[in-house]
Amino acid sequence: MSSPSVELTARFWRSRRSAAIAGIVFALLLMAAISMMRVAFSEESLESLRADEGKRTLIRLSLHLVPFSGIAFLWFIGVVRDQLGEVEDRLFSTVFLGSGLLFLAMLFDAAVTAHSLLGMLAASQTSPDLLESTRLTSQTLMTVYAMRMAAVFTISVSTVGLRTSAVPRWVAFLGYLVALVLLVAAGRQQWTQLLFPLWVLLLSVVILVWRPTESRAA
């Protein structure tokens, strides 16, 4: 019969693996979705997008990836909170959970708006002003609001990581830098959106391969 300490240790490492796998899946899917969307909207003219079936197909593919990336991100949040357990800080835990859920809600809202834009492009009698307004709404939701929540999420995770020694310190400090870039530049330089999933990917790989000491794990 196994002792309680052995069972807790095994559960701890299983939780780390689950968080790492969920984070990797989320990061890869979101990076693919953002990249395809940026390529499809590389031209400012929506009329060129209406005439280019290949770019509209690219947008559809990216939108199909968004729900699965959201499911993986939600699992990542849940497993990380479960791993923190008794040592979690209520303040940063609340900010961590709230910013993560708000990011997810805005990501889905931006995807739904982009899907509506595709439907309008397929229609022959759609006002150009309505098309432009829908495009700007989707873009603003993602670049301004969702990325700011991603920055807050990154700050809270980095802070909790420093306090619990759950990850190396350089990963947490890099998270602060990523958050600063997202807060300042994500609205103007849209490719900087990739920094968030890239950091989650790095964090997940580190969680998967890095082993904190037994005292830290306890």
N, C-alpha and C positions, 0 to 999 in steps of 0.2 A: 504494500500500500504506500503510495507516494505521500510525502509530507506536504503541508500547506505551502511552505516556502518554495518547494520545487514546482508546485502547480502555479503559483503566482509568477514565478520566473518564466515558465513556459508560456503563460498567457501574455506576459509583457512582450516577449519576442514575437509571438504570433500577431499581436496588435501592431507592432512596428512593421512587420512585413505587410500586413493588410493596408496600413496607411501608405507605405511606400508604393505598393502596386497601384492603389487607387490614384495617388498623386501622379504617377508616371502616365497612366491611361488618360487622366484629365489633361495633363500638360501636352501630350502628343496630339490628342484630338483637338484641343483648343488652338494650338499652334497651326495645325493644318487648316482649321476653319478660318482663322484670322488671315492666314496667308492667301487662301483662295479668294476670300472676300476682297482683300486689298488689291489683288491682281485683277479681279473682275471690275472693280471700281477705279481702275487706274486712270481712265479717261473721265473728264468732268461731264461730258455730254451724255444725257440719258437716252437721247435718240440713237446714239451709236450703240448703246447697250440694248436697245429695242431691236436693232438690226443684227446683233451678234448673238446667235443661238448658243455658241460655245461658252461665252461669258455668263449667260443666264444659267446654263447647265452647271457651271462652276459654282455659282451662287447657291443653286439648289443642293449641290453636294455638301457645301459648307454648312448650310442650314440643317441638313440631315445629321451632321456630326454634333451639333450643339446640344441636343437633348442627352446624348450619351456622355458627352463631356460633363454636363451638369450632374448627371447621376453619379459619375466617378468623383466629382468634386464634393458632392453631398456625403458620399461614403468617406472620403478623406477627412472631412470635418468631424464626422461622427467618431471615426476611429482615433483621431488625434485627441479629442475630448475624453474618450474612454481611457486612453493611455495616460493622460495627465492624472485622472482619478483624484485622489485625496490631496495632491500637491497643487492643484490648479488654483490660480488667483482669480477671485470672482470678478474683479474689475476687468482684467484683460481677457478672461474667459467670455464675459458678456460682449465685449468689443469684438473679440475673435468670431464668436457665433453670429452676432448681428451683422457685421460687415460682410462675412461670408455669404449669409443668406441674402442680403441686399445685392451683393454682386451677382449672385445667381439669378435673382428676380429681374435685374436690369439686363443681364445677358439674354435671358429668355424674351424679355419685352423687345429688345433690339432685334432679335431673330424674328419674332412675329411681325414686327413692322417691316423688316426686309422682305419677308414672305408676302406681305400685302403689296409691296412695291412690285414684286414679280407678277402678281396678278394684274396690277394696273398696266404694266408694260405689255401684257398679252392682249389687253383690250385696245380697240382701235380709237375710241373716242374718250381718251383720258386727258384732262387738262395738264399741260406742262408744269403749271404752278403747283398743282396737287402732287405730281410726281416728285418735284424738287423738294416740296415740304416733307413728304414721306421719307425721302432719302436723308434729308438733314436730321429728321427726328431719330431715325435709326442710328445714324452716325453719332449724334450727340449723346444718345443713351449709352452707347458703347464707349466712346472716347472720353467723354467728360465725367459721366456719373458712375458707370460701372468700373472704370479704371481708378477713380478716386477711392471707391470702396475696396478695390483690390489692393490699393496702397495701404489703406488702414488695416486690412487683413494681414498684409505682409509685416507691418509694424508690430501688430499684436502677436503674431506667431514668432517673430524674431525676439521680441521681449520675453515671451514665455520660454523660448528656447534658451536664452541667456540665463534666466533665473533658475531653470531646472537642470541646466547642463545636458539637455536632451540631444543637442547637436553641437558641433564645433563652433567656437565663437566667431570664426571668420564667416561662416554661413549666415549667422545672425546679422553681423555688420554689413555683409553684402545685401541682405534683405532691406536694411535701412536705406542703403544707396538706391536700390531698385525702387523703393517706395517714394523716395524724393524725386526721382526722374518721372515716375508716373504722376505724381501730384503736380509737377511743374510743366512737363512737356507732352503728356499723352494726348492732350487736346489738339496740339499743333502738329506734332510729329507722330503720325498714326502707327508707324512701324514700331514705335517704342512699346506698343501694347504687347508685343511678343516677350518683353522682359518679364512680365508676370508669370506666364506659363513656363518660361525658361527657368525662373528661380524656383518655382514649385517642382520642376523636373530635377533640378540640382538638389534641392532639399530632400526629395523622395529617394534619389539615388544614395545620398549620404545616409539617410535613415536606414536604407536597406543594407549598406555595407559597413557602416561605422558602428562599433560596439562601445557604448559608454561603460565605465567601470561598474562593478557590482554595487558599489556604494551609491553611485548616481542612479543606476537602474532601480535600486530600492527606494 
